[in-house]
């Protein structure tokens, strides 16, 4: 009977995912790439000083906390000087080389000592079983560790639109990438009061305000709005209190062409 209830619960969540209202501005990516995770503020070969706030993103998948299974979602893991696991059927270990973000975090503060490191992101399900959603390896050099900087001082609650940049001219479909700092992101099916999901708010003079709710825990979206000049921001809606806005970003200006 428990097994039946579990199957029914997963089926209900799957239906909720499929039945989620899709805004007409939502578009498919230009390239039908496989789902992947990625670093939003570091590139391969970078040199940094620590502490450093490292930010994560994921394409064609959503983020969810580990409370329960939700289709097409996972949570981030940072692999430090480790290759991808050979066996994707076994849960990932908990140690300094496999750092888990099961509460829906999409960032971490690196406190590495000077040296060279290889980093990789890997998504896993609520049981920490890895998914085939991962980043390319990123080779990193730490040139200095600043002992006088408190790592916690880099964690300031807030939202931001990482791309496109304010003032940019874009043509649809274009990708919009968001970030939540010191705030957790999760699929709305999980009513966790510590987590929320993104909503895009777009204003165009003389037109109704458009609100695009990303209930699946996505941290990016491909959009194809009508041509015009827009002010766009993102909000984080509480998963426990759906009408509560936990945080909002500054607005950016976008000019959209055909």
N, C-alpha and C positions, 0 to 999 in steps of 0.2 A: 504493500500500500504506500509506504514511504517513497518507493521508487516511482510509483505512478504519479504521486504528488509532485515529485521533482521534475518528471517529464512534462507534466502539465504546466508547471511554473516556467520552465525554459521555453515551452511552446508559446505561452502567453507573452513572455518578454520578446520572443522573435516576432510575434504578431504585432506587438507594440512598435517595434523597430520599423517593420514594413508599413504600418498604418500611419506612422508619423507624417503629418502634413508637410509636404515639400513645397516651399515657396517657388513661384514661377521664375524667380531670378536665379535660383540654384541651377548650376550647369555642371556638365561632366568636364573633367580635366582635358586639356588639349591633347595630352599624351596619356593613353590608357596604361599608365605604369602600374606595377604591382604595389600593394601597400608597403610603405617603408617608414621607418622612424629616422630622424635626422637632428643635427645640432643647428640651432637657429642663429647662434652668435659666435661660432668658431668654425674655421676651415682647416683642412688638412695642412699640416706644416706650420701651424701658428706657434708663436712664442708669447707667453704671458707671464705676469707676476700673480702670485696668489696672496690672499684669498681672491677667487674669481667666481662670479656668478655665471654658471653654465646653464643654458636654456635648451629645452627639448621641443621637438615638434613631431607630428605624425601625419602621414597622408593616407587617405582612403580607409581610415580606421578611427575609432573613438577611444576615449580614455574612460575607464571605470575603476572604482575602488574594488577592493578584494572581498567585499561583503557577500556577493553572490555572482553567479555567472550571467553575463549578458552577451548575446551574439555580436560579433564584429567589434569587440572592445578588448582592451587589455590595460596593463599598467607598465610603466617604464622600468627598465633595469639598466644600470650603468656598469658595463664590463671594463675593468681596469687591467690592462696587460693580459687579457684573456681572449682567446679565439671564441667563435661561436661554439656552442656545445655540439658534440658529435651525436648525441642522442636527444632528440626533441620530444621524447615521451617522458622524460624524467624532470622533476621540479628542480629549479635552480637553487644552488646552495645560498646560505646567508653568511657572507664574510666580506672582508674589505675589497675583494676583487669582483664581487657581485652585489652591487648596491641596489636595494629594492625601494620602489616608490609606490607602495600599495595604497596610499591614501589619496592618490590622484595628483601628486605633485608633478610639475613639468619643469622643474629646475633643481639645481643643487649648488652649493658653494664648494668649490674645489679648494683644498688646503694642502696640496701636494708640496713636498720639498723640491728644491731645484733638481732637475733631471729630465729625462725623456720618458714619455708615456704613450701608450696606445689606448684609445678609448673607443668604445662601441656601445650603441644603444640596442636593446632587445626588448620587445614587448612580450609579456606573458599573461596567461589568464589568471583567474582568481585563485587557482591552486598553484600558481607559479610555474606552470608548465609552459615552456617557450612556444611562441607563435612564430610563423614564418614572416615576421615583420621586424626588420632590423635595419641598422644604418651601415654604411661603409665604415671601415676602420679610419680613425682620425689620429694622426701622429702629432704629438704635442710636446713642446719644450717649455719647461718652467725655468725661468731665468733667476727668479728671486721669490722668497717667501717673506712677506711683510708681517713680522711678529706683532707690530704695534696696531694692526687693524683687526678688529673683532669681526669674525666671519658673520655673526648674526646681524651686524650693522648693514650688510648688503641685502638683507631680506626685508623689504619694505612692501606691505600689501598694496596692490594696485594692478590695473590692467593696461595693456598697450596694444596698438596695432603695429606689428613689426613690418609689414609690407602690404600694399604699396606705401610709399612715403607721401606725406601731406604735400599737396601741390602738384602731384604727378598726374599726367594724362595717361589714361589706360583705355584699352579697347577690349570688349568682352569676347569670350570669357576670360577673366583674370583671376588670379589667386590672391586671396586675402588671408594673412597669417596673424594670429593673435597670441598674446602671452598673458598669463596670470602669475604674478609674483606673490609669494607667501600666501597663496590661496589655492585650494584644491579643485580639480576639474573632474567631473564624472558624468556618465550617462544618467539622465533624469529618472530612469527606472529605479535607481538606488536612492532612497529618501534619506540621505546622509546630510545632517544639518551643517556639517563641516565642509561640504562640497557643493559646487554649482555647475551650471552649463552656460555656454556663451549664447548671447543674442546680439545680432547685428541690428543697429538702428540707423537708417539712412533718411536724410531729409533733402528734398529738392524743392526749390521755390515754386509755389503754386500747386503742389501735389501733396497728397496724404503722406504722412510719415510711414515708411515701410519698416516692419519689424520681422526679422528672420531668426527664428529660434532653432538653435542647433542642439536639440535634445539628446543626440546620440553621443555627446562627449567629444565632438570634433574640436580641434584647435586650428582649423583652417577651413576655407570654403572657396569654391570656384563660383564666381558671380557673373551674370550677364544682364545688368540693368539697362533700361532705356538710356539713350544718350542724354547728357546734361551735366550740370554742375551740382555736386552733392557735398553735404557735410555728413560724415559717417563716424560712428563710435561703436564700441562694443560694451555690453553689460554682462555681468555674471549673475544669473538668476539662481536663487537658492533651490536645491533639490528637495528640501524639507518643506519650505514655504514658497510655492511656485511664483507668487506675486511679489516676493521680496527681492529687491535688487541688492546684491551683496557689495558690488563695486561697479564702477564705470570708468572707461578710458576717456582721455581727451578726444575731442573730435578732430578728424583730419579732413582736408578739402581734396576732392577728387573731381577731375574732368573726364567724363566717360564719352568716348566716341563710338562709332559703329564697330 
